[in-house]
Amino acid sequence: MVKIFLIDDDRTNLELSSAFLRARGYEVITTHSAQVAMVQILRVCPDLIVSDVAMPGMSGIELCIALRGDARTALIPLIFISGFTAVEDKIACFEAGGDDYITKPLEMRELLARIMVQLRKVEERGVINSLTHLPGGRMVESMLHMLVQRSERTFAVLYADLDSFKAYNDYYGFARGNQVIQLLADVLREVVSQDADDLSFVGHIGGDDFIVITHLERAEAVCQRIIAAFDGGIPSLYDDEDLARSYIHTKSRQGVAMDFPIITLSIGGISNEHRTLDSVLQIGQLSAEVKQAAKLMRGSSYCFDHRHDDTD
């Protein structure tokens, strides 16, 4: 479900807008404060933000500037709403990084139309994954670029991938395959949000490939919680008879009929503790290598790269 974050110190306007959008199938998160929004946006990762301009404390413009300065939120579309009609006020909002500007009083049909335009642009740019509503390829790359540039911080990158997913998708169909993808996305989002901070990030690279960024000291515990939650949820997505057998019988990529076990999860982890990570390409290559090592283990598993710069 598409998530829209509404920020407005006018409670009546906020209630009317949120009720209108919820009635049309959107998940809506609301707050009266830009300061509160700044924290919550990192936790809920909305698809779009609608913000008032003039609010007590932090203004909408200040919020927008802060969001544009963070790789995790830089590409989330933001629509300003305001009672200011002067051209100078509108220009200031666009210069701060706003994507659109609507003057009050709001006409709900216009708000909905402008929201739909921005969401369509996001999907066309590949910023947000349309299935999981997690940051997509461009935002993942932007976040990794930020990590490389701020190399003084110690971080861990976790590359998560499903095992036996293609067989499941072929056997049950893509609609149920999407449920598996959504399960993993929900697990990653929930686990990482439990102690989220300015480094925490969950992204959907595509297909059944996901990425998590966290502090190195938390990485192993995060992997353990992810695996426990995923392994606890995946049985519900199998038919009873297949679950009782603990496998499905279908063809492999080579067209050979085989038994495929219940889907498991493999996580490969790398960090900059013992080696310099100086490019997004390097992070991708190393993560893929370690993920393949995790796939050699039985069941859902994780593996960390402990090599140093001077180690092959």
C-alpha positions as CSV (number, residue, x, y, z in Angstrom):
1,M,0.0,0.0,0.0
2,V,1.3,3.5,-0.9
3,K,2.3,5.5,2.1
4,I,1.7,9.2,2.2
5,F,3.1,11.4,5.1
6,L,1.0,14.5,5.8
7,I,2.5,17.4,7.9
8,D,0.3,20.3,8.9
9,D,-0.3,22.3,12.1
10,D,-3.9,23.0,11.0
11,R,-5.6,20.0,12.6
12,T,-8.8,20.4,10.6
13,N,-7.0,20.4,7.3
14,L,-5.0,17.4,8.4
15,E,-8.0,15.4,9.4
16,L,-9.9,16.2,6.2
17,S,-6.9,15.4,3.9
18,S,-6.0,12.2,5.7
19,A,-9.7,11.0,5.7
20,F,-10.0,11.7,1.9
21,L,-6.8,9.9,1.0
22,R,-7.5,6.9,3.3
23,A,-10.9,6.5,1.6
24,R,-9.0,6.1,-1.7
25,G,-6.8,3.3,-0.5
26,Y,-3.7,5.1,0.7
27,E,-1.9,4.5,4.0
28,V,-1.6,7.9,5.6
29,I,0.7,9.0,8.4
30,T,0.1,12.4,10.0
31,T,1.8,14.8,12.4
32,H,1.5,18.5,13.3
33,S,5.2,19.0,13.7
34,A,8.1,19.0,11.2
35,Q,10.5,18.1,13.9
36,V,8.5,14.9,14.7
37,A,8.1,14.2,11.0
38,M,11.9,14.3,10.5
39,V,12.3,11.3,12.9
40,Q,9.2,9.4,11.7
41,I,9.9,9.7,8.0
42,L,13.2,7.7,8.5
43,R,11.2,4.9,10.2
44,V,8.2,4.6,7.9
45,C,9.9,5.4,4.6
46,P,6.9,7.0,2.9
47,D,6.3,7.1,-0.8
48,L,5.4,10.8,-0.8
49,I,5.3,13.7,1.6
50,V,2.8,16.5,1.8
51,S,4.0,19.4,4.0
52,D,2.7,22.7,5.1
53,V,5.2,25.6,4.8
54,A,4.6,27.8,7.8
55,M,4.6,25.8,11.1
56,P,5.9,26.5,14.6
57,G,9.5,25.5,15.2
58,M,10.9,23.9,12.0
59,S,9.2,25.1,8.9
60,G,8.3,23.0,5.9
61,I,11.2,24.6,3.9
62,E,13.7,23.7,6.6
63,L,12.3,20.1,6.7
64,C,12.6,19.8,2.9
65,I,16.2,21.0,3.0
66,A,17.1,18.5,5.7
67,L,15.4,15.6,3.8
68,R,17.2,16.5,0.6
69,G,20.5,16.4,2.4
70,D,20.0,12.8,3.5
71,A,20.5,10.0,0.9
72,R,17.7,8.0,2.3
73,T,15.1,10.7,1.8
74,A,16.6,12.9,-0.9
75,L,14.5,11.4,-3.7
76,I,11.1,11.1,-1.9
77,P,8.7,13.6,-3.6
78,L,7.5,16.4,-1.5
79,I,4.5,18.6,-2.2
80,F,4.2,21.9,-0.4
81,I,0.8,23.2,0.7
82,S,0.5,26.8,1.9
83,G,-1.7,29.8,2.2
84,F,1.1,31.9,0.7
85,T,0.3,32.9,-2.9
86,A,3.2,35.2,-3.7
87,V,5.6,34.0,-6.5
88,E,8.5,34.6,-4.2
89,D,7.1,32.1,-1.6
90,K,6.6,29.5,-4.3
91,I,10.1,29.9,-5.7
92,A,11.6,29.5,-2.2
93,C,9.8,26.2,-1.8
94,F,11.0,24.9,-5.2
95,E,14.6,26.1,-4.5
96,A,14.5,24.1,-1.2
97,G,13.8,21.0,-3.2
98,G,10.0,20.8,-3.3
99,D,8.4,19.0,-6.2
100,D,5.1,20.7,-6.3
101,Y,3.2,23.6,-4.6
102,I,-0.6,23.8,-3.8
103,T,-2.2,26.9,-2.4
104,K,-4.8,26.7,0.4
105,P,-7.7,26.2,0.8
106,L,-7.1,22.7,-0.6
107,E,-9.3,21.2,-3.2
108,M,-9.1,17.5,-2.5
109,R,-9.4,16.4,-6.0
110,E,-6.5,18.6,-7.0
111,L,-4.4,17.3,-4.2
112,L,-5.2,13.7,-5.3
113,A,-4.3,14.5,-8.9
114,R,-1.0,16.1,-8.0
115,I,-0.1,13.2,-5.7
116,M,-0.8,10.7,-8.5
117,V,1.4,12.6,-10.9
118,Q,4.3,12.6,-8.4
119,L,3.9,8.9,-7.6
120,R,3.9,8.1,-11.4
121,K,7.1,10.0,-11.8
122,V,8.7,8.1,-8.9
123,E,7.8,4.8,-10.4
124,E,9.1,5.8,-13.8
125,R,12.4,6.8,-12.2
126,G,12.8,3.6,-10.3
127,V,13.2,5.5,-7.0
128,I,10.7,3.4,-5.0
129,N,9.9,-0.2,-5.7
130,S,6.3,-0.5,-6.7
131,L,5.7,-3.8,-4.9
132,T,7.4,-3.3,-1.5
133,H,7.5,0.5,-1.4
134,L,11.0,0.3,-0.2
135,P,13.8,2.6,-1.7
136,G,14.7,1.2,-5.1
137,G,17.8,1.0,-7.2
138,R,18.5,4.8,-7.5
139,M,18.1,5.4,-3.8
140,V,20.2,2.3,-2.9
141,E,23.0,3.6,-5.1
142,S,22.7,7.1,-3.6
143,M,22.9,5.7,-0.1
144,L,26.0,3.6,-0.9
145,H,27.7,6.6,-2.5
146,M,27.1,8.5,0.8
147,L,28.7,5.7,2.8
148,V,31.8,5.6,0.6
149,Q,32.2,9.4,0.9
150,R,31.8,9.2,4.7
151,S,34.4,6.5,5.2
152,E,35.3,7.6,8.7
153,R,32.2,5.8,10.0
154,T,32.2,2.1,10.6
155,F,29.2,0.4,8.9
156,A,27.9,-3.0,7.7
157,V,26.1,-3.7,4.4
158,L,23.9,-6.8,4.4
159,Y,22.9,-8.3,1.1
160,A,19.8,-10.5,1.5
161,D,18.6,-13.0,-1.1
162,L,16.0,-15.8,-1.1
163,D,16.9,-19.5,-1.8
164,S,14.6,-21.7,-4.0
165,F,12.5,-18.6,-4.8
166,K,12.3,-19.2,-8.6
167,A,11.0,-22.7,-8.0
168,Y,8.3,-21.4,-5.7
169,N,7.4,-18.7,-8.2
170,D,7.1,-21.3,-11.0
171,Y,5.1,-23.7,-8.8
172,Y,2.6,-21.3,-7.1
173,G,2.6,-18.4,-9.6
174,F,3.9,-14.8,-9.5
175,A,1.1,-13.5,-7.3
176,R,2.1,-15.8,-4.5
177,G,5.7,-15.2,-5.3
178,N,5.0,-11.5,-4.7
179,Q,3.7,-12.4,-1.2
180,V,7.1,-13.9,-0.4
181,I,8.9,-10.8,-1.6
182,Q,6.5,-8.7,0.5
183,L,7.1,-10.9,3.6
184,L,10.8,-10.3,3.4
185,A,10.4,-6.6,2.8
186,D,8.1,-6.4,5.9
187,V,10.6,-8.4,8.0
188,L,13.5,-6.2,7.0
189,R,11.6,-3.0,7.6
190,E,10.4,-4.1,11.0
191,V,13.7,-5.5,12.3
192,V,15.7,-2.4,11.2
193,S,13.1,0.0,12.6
194,Q,13.5,-1.5,16.1
195,D,16.7,0.5,16.7
196,A,16.8,2.8,13.6
197,D,19.2,5.8,13.6
198,D,20.8,8.1,11.1
199,L,22.7,5.1,9.5
200,S,19.8,2.6,9.2
201,F,18.6,1.8,5.7
202,V,16.6,-0.9,3.9
203,G,16.4,-1.0,0.2
204,H,15.0,-3.3,-2.5
205,I,17.5,-3.7,-5.3
206,G,15.0,-5.7,-7.4
207,G,13.5,-9.2,-7.6
208,D,14.4,-11.1,-4.4
209,D,17.5,-9.0,-3.7
210,F,17.5,-6.6,-0.7
211,I,20.1,-4.5,1.1
212,V,20.3,-3.4,4.7
213,I,22.8,-0.9,6.1
214,T,23.4,-0.8,9.8
215,H,26.2,-0.3,12.4
216,L,28.8,-3.0,12.5
217,E,28.2,-3.8,16.2
218,R,24.5,-4.5,15.5
219,A,24.9,-6.4,12.2
220,E,25.1,-9.9,13.6
221,A,22.1,-9.4,15.9
222,V,20.1,-7.8,13.0
223,C,20.9,-10.9,10.8
224,Q,19.7,-13.2,13.5
225,R,16.4,-11.3,14.1
226,I,15.8,-11.1,10.3
227,I,16.3,-14.9,9.9
228,A,14.1,-15.8,12.9
229,A,11.3,-13.6,11.7
230,F,11.5,-14.8,8.1
231,D,11.7,-18.4,9.0
232,G,8.7,-17.9,11.3
233,G,6.6,-16.4,8.5
234,I,7.4,-18.3,5.4
235,P,5.5,-21.5,6.3
236,S,2.2,-19.7,6.1
237,L,2.8,-19.1,2.4
238,Y,2.8,-22.8,1.5
239,D,-0.1,-25.1,1.0
240,D,-0.6,-27.6,3.9
241,E,0.4,-30.7,1.9
242,D,3.6,-29.1,0.6
243,L,4.4,-27.8,4.1
244,A,3.9,-31.3,5.5
245,R,6.3,-32.7,3.0
246,S,8.8,-29.8,3.5
247,Y,9.3,-29.5,-0.2
248,I,7.6,-28.8,-3.6
249,H,8.2,-30.8,-6.7
250,T,8.8,-28.8,-9.8
251,K,11.4,-28.2,-12.6
252,S,14.7,-26.6,-12.1
253,R,16.2,-23.8,-14.3
254,Q,17.6,-26.6,-16.5
255,G,14.2,-28.2,-16.9
256,V,14.9,-31.1,-14.6
257,A,12.1,-32.2,-12.1
258,M,13.4,-31.8,-8.6
259,D,12.3,-31.4,-5.0
260,F,12.8,-27.9,-3.6
261,P,12.8,-27.3,0.1
262,I,10.9,-24.5,1.9
263,I,12.4,-21.1,1.0
264,T,15.3,-20.0,3.1
265,L,17.2,-16.7,3.3
266,S,20.9,-16.1,2.7
267,I,22.6,-12.9,4.0
268,G,26.1,-11.8,3.1
269,G,27.6,-9.1,5.2
270,I,30.6,-6.8,4.6
271,S,32.0,-3.8,6.5
272,N,34.7,-1.2,6.3
273,E,36.2,-2.4,9.6
274,H,39.3,-4.1,8.1
275,R,39.2,-2.9,4.5
276,T,38.5,0.3,2.6
277,L,35.3,0.4,0.7
278,D,35.8,3.0,-1.9
279,S,33.2,2.4,-4.6
280,V,29.6,1.2,-5.0
281,L,30.8,-1.4,-7.5
282,Q,33.2,-2.8,-4.9
283,I,30.5,-3.0,-2.3
284,G,28.2,-4.9,-4.7
285,Q,30.9,-7.4,-5.8
286,L,32.0,-8.2,-2.2
287,S,28.5,-8.5,-1.0
288,A,27.6,-10.9,-3.8
289,E,30.7,-13.0,-3.0
290,V,29.8,-13.3,0.7
291,K,26.1,-14.0,0.0
292,Q,27.2,-17.0,-2.2
293,A,29.2,-18.3,0.8
294,A,26.1,-18.0,2.9
295,K,24.1,-20.0,0.3
296,L,26.4,-23.0,0.8
297,M,25.2,-23.3,4.4
298,R,22.1,-25.4,5.4
299,G,18.9,-23.5,6.0
300,S,18.6,-19.7,6.4
301,S,22.1,-18.4,7.2
302,Y,24.4,-15.4,7.2
303,C,28.1,-15.0,6.5
304,F,30.4,-12.0,7.1
305,D,33.5,-11.0,5.2
306,H,36.4,-10.8,7.6
307,R,39.1,-10.3,5.0
308,H,41.5,-7.3,5.2
309,D,42.7,-5.0,2.5
310,D,45.8,-7.1,2.0
311,T,43.8,-10.4,1.7
312,D,42.6,-11.8,-1.6
